Amino acid sequence: MEKWNRAACISCKHFCSIEDEKPIVWHVNYYCPGTDKSMTFTTYPSIEAQSESTLASDNPKPLNPDEAKVSFPEIMERASEAMSSNYPNHTFSKMLATLHQEEHPIWTVNFLTHQSQTINIKLSADSGEIISHKAFSLKDLT
């Protein structure tokens, strides 16, 4: 793995998985336009480089996490409320949260349910407003 110059790279995605009582481990993805590669760093138990890869997107949008005005705990609360009210017969075993840039910063929260479905909820990172929600099964994607 070559040495990374963070100043030449752009932050493009922050991701975490929440499961039971395990610590939250953030995966922070940086894209370096000079190499067309991305690097993922994890934050727990210490900040460490994890992997270098070719970016899946041709045009990654820079993410400025400071533009995310609503706190992560509040986003998780709103997403959980949206899941409970829109999908009352579902219970989840794992939650995946991703902060990424579209027109503005967006949180995408996926609940992996015991009913073999994924519930996808998108929220505005600057207002906390629910943008969309849907439930789907992995077999729906094939």
KACOR-V869761 format. One record per residue. N is the residue number from 1. PHI is phi in degrees with one decimal (999 if undefined). OMEGA is omega in whole degrees, 0 to 359 (NA if undefined). Layout:
<<N,PHI,OMEGA> <N,PHI,OMEGA>>
This chain:
<<1,999,180> <2,-75.1,180> <3,-68.8,183> <4,-99.3,175> <5,-100.9,185> <6,-57.4,182> <7,-63.7,180> <8,-89.3,184> <9,-111.4,178> <10,-119.4,175> <11,-74.0,181> <12,-129.5,179> <13,-165.6,173> <14,-123.4,187> <15,-137.8,173> <16,-146.5,177> <17,-120.0,180> <18,-120.3,184> <19,-148.0,178> <20,48.8,182> <21,-102.4,180> <22,-71.0,178> <23,-65.0,177> <24,-77.9,178> <25,-111.3,178> <26,-85.9,174> <27,-113.2,182> <28,-109.8,186> <29,-105.8,176> <30,-116.3,177> <31,-112.9,179> <32,-112.5,184> <33,-57.9,181> <34,-64.8,182> <35,-113.7,186> <36,57.4,178> <37,-119.6,174> <38,-120.9,179> <39,-128.2,178> <40,-108.9,177> <41,-116.6,173> <42,-108.9,187> <43,-111.3,184> <44,-137.6,4> <45,-79.6,174> <46,-145.6,180> <47,-75.9,182> <48,-141.0,173> <49,-72.5,183> <50,-106.9,185> <51,-158.4,174> <52,-113.5,181> <53,-151.6,173> <54,-80.4,183> <55,-72.2,181> <56,-71.4,183> <57,-92.0,177> <58,-76.9,186> <59,-138.5,181> <60,-66.8,179> <61,-93.5,178> <62,-62.5,179> <63,-108.2,173> <64,-108.9,183> <65,-59.2,178> <66,-66.8,178> <67,-77.4,177> <68,-80.7,188> <69,-80.3,182> <70,-91.2,184> <71,-65.2,179> <72,-58.4,178> <73,-59.5,179> <74,-69.5,176> <75,-61.6,180> <76,-64.1,178> <77,-65.1,180> <78,-65.8,178> <79,-65.6,179> <80,-63.5,177> <81,-64.0,179> <82,-64.9,178> <83,-64.3,182> <84,-62.5,184> <85,-78.2,182> <86,-92.2,182> <87,-135.9,188> <88,-64.7,181> <89,-92.9,181> <90,-107.7,170> <91,-123.9,184> <92,-116.9,178> <93,-108.1,184> <94,-151.5,178> <95,-126.4,177> <96,-118.6,181> <97,-124.6,179> <98,-131.9,172> <99,-101.6,181> <100,-144.6,184> <101,-104.9,167> <102,-117.8,173> <103,-66.1,175> <104,-146.2,182> <105,-61.8,182> <106,-127.7,168> <107,-97.4,171> <108,-112.6,181> <109,-116.1,178> <110,-112.6,175> <111,-103.9,175> <112,-91.8,191> <113,-98.5,175> <114,-69.8,180> <115,-91.9,178> <116,62.4,175> <117,-127.9,173> <118,-112.4,175> <119,-106.6,184> <120,-107.7,180> <121,-125.8,177> <122,-107.2,181> <123,-130.8,174> <124,-70.5,180> <125,-76.8,179> <126,-97.3,178> <127,-124.8,184> <128,82.5,181> <129,-66.1,176> <130,-73.0,180> <131,-90.1,180> <132,-160.9,173> <133,-152.2,177> <134,-159.7,175> <135,-114.9,177> <136,-151.1,178> <137,-106.8,177> <138,-60.2,179> <139,-68.5,176> <140,-67.3,184> <141,-86.4,182> <142,-95.1,NA>>
